[in-house]
Amino acid sequence: MSLHDAQNFLARIYTNENLRREFLSAPEKTGRENNLSEKEIAEFAAIFPAELSFFAESLVYKRLRAVEKLLPLTARALAGDYEKHFREFAIQYTP
């Protein structure tokens, strides 16, 4: 896998909760499905799940705040539901 492909996979694993869950539960299977080599699977699996989840959560939170600044009236109109709706959207959307 090229560096570009590896970076794309990392970006997807950080932003796609379902892919992240699949990879953490079955790294070999998910890695092969995403054309990773055995070495790459081992390297990506070496990232501790807590660190992976923490970084992924920080990315979602960063996007949440950025969108809130772009759409302040929407955030205000949704009030307490804004974060819930954003997270539902963020799970399905990969930038």
C-alpha positions as CSV (number, residue, x, y, z in Angstrom):
1,M,0.0,0.0,0.0
2,S,1.3,3.4,-0.8
3,L,1.8,6.2,1.8
4,H,-1.2,8.0,0.3
5,D,-3.4,4.9,0.7
6,A,-2.2,4.3,4.2
7,Q,-3.0,7.9,5.1
8,N,-6.5,7.6,3.6
9,F,-7.1,4.5,5.6
10,L,-6.0,6.2,8.8
11,A,-8.3,9.2,8.0
12,R,-11.2,6.8,7.4
13,I,-10.5,4.9,10.6
14,Y,-10.4,8.1,12.6
15,T,-13.6,9.5,11.1
16,N,-15.7,6.4,10.5
17,E,-16.9,4.9,13.8
18,N,-18.1,1.7,12.2
19,L,-14.8,1.0,10.4
20,R,-13.0,1.8,13.6
21,R,-15.1,-0.7,15.6
22,E,-14.6,-3.3,12.9
23,F,-10.9,-2.8,12.9
24,L,-10.5,-2.9,16.6
25,S,-12.5,-6.1,16.9
26,A,-11.0,-7.9,13.9
27,P,-7.8,-6.1,12.6
28,E,-6.6,-8.8,10.3
29,K,-10.0,-9.2,8.5
30,T,-10.7,-5.5,8.3
31,G,-7.1,-4.8,7.2
32,R,-7.2,-7.4,4.4
33,E,-10.6,-6.0,3.2
34,N,-8.9,-2.6,3.0
35,N,-5.8,-3.9,1.1
36,L,-3.4,-3.5,4.0
37,S,-0.3,-5.6,4.2
38,E,0.4,-7.8,7.2
39,K,3.0,-5.2,8.4
40,E,0.5,-2.3,8.0
41,I,-2.2,-4.3,9.9
42,A,0.3,-4.9,12.7
43,E,1.4,-1.3,12.8
44,F,-2.2,0.1,12.8
45,A,-3.3,-2.5,15.4
46,A,-0.4,-1.4,17.6
47,I,-2.2,1.9,18.1
48,F,-3.9,1.5,21.5
49,P,-7.7,1.4,21.3
50,A,-8.0,4.2,23.9
51,E,-5.6,6.4,21.9
52,L,-7.4,5.7,18.7
53,S,-10.8,6.5,20.2
54,F,-9.5,9.6,22.0
55,F,-8.1,11.0,18.8
56,A,-11.2,10.1,16.8
57,E,-13.4,11.8,19.4
58,S,-11.3,14.9,19.4
59,L,-11.7,15.1,15.6
60,V,-15.5,14.9,15.8
61,Y,-15.5,17.5,18.6
62,K,-13.3,19.8,16.5
63,R,-15.7,19.5,13.5
64,L,-18.7,20.0,15.8
65,R,-17.3,23.3,17.0
66,A,-16.3,24.4,13.4
67,V,-19.8,23.7,12.1
68,E,-21.3,25.4,15.1
69,K,-19.4,28.6,14.2
70,L,-20.5,28.3,10.5
71,L,-24.1,27.6,11.4
72,P,-24.8,29.4,14.7
73,L,-28.5,29.9,14.1
74,T,-28.9,26.1,13.4
75,A,-27.0,25.3,16.5
76,R,-29.1,27.7,18.5
77,A,-32.4,26.4,17.0
78,L,-31.5,22.8,17.8
79,A,-30.3,23.8,21.3
80,G,-29.5,20.7,23.3
81,D,-30.1,18.4,20.3
82,Y,-27.4,20.0,18.1
83,E,-24.6,17.8,19.3
84,K,-26.8,14.6,19.1
85,H,-27.8,15.4,15.5
86,F,-24.3,16.4,14.5
87,R,-22.9,13.1,15.8
88,E,-25.5,11.1,13.9
89,F,-24.6,13.0,10.8
90,A,-20.8,12.7,11.4
91,I,-21.0,8.9,11.7
92,Q,-22.5,8.6,8.2
93,Y,-20.3,11.3,6.5
94,T,-16.7,11.0,5.7
95,P,-15.1,14.3,4.6
